[in-house]
Amino acid sequence: MEFEVLKRGHIKRNIIIGSFAVLLISAIILNFTRAKYRTTADIPIASGTINYSLADLNVVAITVDGESVDTIPEGNYELTSESYCTIDGEQDDSIKLSYDMETQKLTVTPFTTKGTKCYLDFATATTKIVDTPLGEVEVNLDTPDFSKTSCTNGSNNGGNCGEQTVGLYEETTSKGITYYYRGDVEDNYLVFADKYWRIIRINEDGSIRVIYSGEKSTVDAAGKETVLANGYDDSSTNYLFTSFVGYGKSGKSEYVGFTYTEGSQRPSNPNSGDLSNMKKSLDTWYSNNLQAYDSMIVSTPGFCNDREMASGYEWSSKPSSEIHYAAYERLYVNNQPTFECSNTNDLYQTKIGLITADEVMYAGGKGRDYNSGYYLYVGDAPNNIWTMTPSIATSSGGSLFFGSRSLSPKGAYVGYPFGVRPVINISSDVTITGSGVIADPYIVNPD
């Protein structure tokens, strides 16, 4: 804990140039005076430091959420308006108190009188302001209930709003802190490469993860993404995750892979194996639409094609009975999405991919629950949108979760034709302007 005391006023001194002896004496006197009234001495208190003399300032009482405590709290707490200071027993409203929960520093200003006494009242903070590549943004500090969908008005369209947790949230991962959007947010629109995108999250390294949302000419003032009726182009084409749909092929569970190796759960590394139809299609779209912006797109944090098995299941190329992938257990049974990728051979460091089913759940989707209110929902789309996440495998073939409207109870088999919304990560080095709403979207400007 650190205190900072700010003093007002300047001591005017007139130094008369004279003999060397007089100048030396003046300097000694000046240094003595400063030492006597110095207020920045470091004095240990609890786990931090206060910068004042105990004789000058006293913290008389500290309360947290209405309860008296002995020490200033650490963590996400904010100083309330009930806090105040007194001089000679009288409350002095000219003394202002502020508290920075990130640095845990209390500032008292102006501080001019010895014997000042302060009464500090803290409350658990629900939000905080964070400096990001998007500018200063407000972040919610509570943890959403992922067993429920998230939006505020989706019921108007026949959807299910299980919880009204809407906004920007934070999650701590092994790589740092990431900030993700949840619910029917209206301030995560971004324009890049002359196209509209929705921001999924701010990655731990400051790069911006976005999902395609339509050409600028086809997104109206209300944010209706008409271009997404059938996927990432405006033709009638939908996309198979794999082109192998014939007998003996569709029954193999390795075809849930972004790349795959016949007879193996996964290739020996993400850069090996045969390419899925999905990866070929995305690479082609990138080449046709984003290659000119390649320097502003990064390959980290990558795209997780999680092929780990759920507990109690063993992988089989062509299982005779249903087997569950780890995400099935994680999302349907435990309601615990993650931004981590547990196996490095499932993490593709490529510049284009798909959203994961975990990211769909972070955004407000929920397996088996239809949600027409959150920002990933596209009302005009006749089909749902592929994710990157395997779900189950049976004798009929492997399947992946799909998103946008909701997560499927068991996913969709790789031979199904579904829509596609490409996902990319924009470098943290770019300059971004705007406020994120549809009328004033974030705009990526190259430096």
Secondary structure, DSSP 8 states (H G I E B T S, - for coil): -EEEE--------------HHHHHHHHHHHHHHHHHH----EEEETTEEEES-TTTEEEEEEEETTEEESS---SSEEE-TT-EEEETTEE-TT-EEEEETTTTEEEEES---TTEEEEEEEEE-SEEEEEETTEEEEEE-S---TTS-B-SSGGGGT----B---EEEEEEETTEEEEEEESS-SS-EEEETTEEEEEEEE-TTS-EEEEEEEEGGGB-TT--BGGGGSSSSSSS--EES-S--STTTTT-GGGGSSEE-TTSSS-SSTTSSEE-HHHHHHHHHHHHHTGGGGGGEE--S-EE----B-TT----SS-SS-EEBHHHIIIIIS----S--S-GGGEE--S-B---HHHHHHHT-BBTB--SSSTT--TT-SS-EEEEEEEEEETTEEEEEEESS-B-SS-EETTSEEB---EEEE-TTSEEES-SBTTB-EEEE--
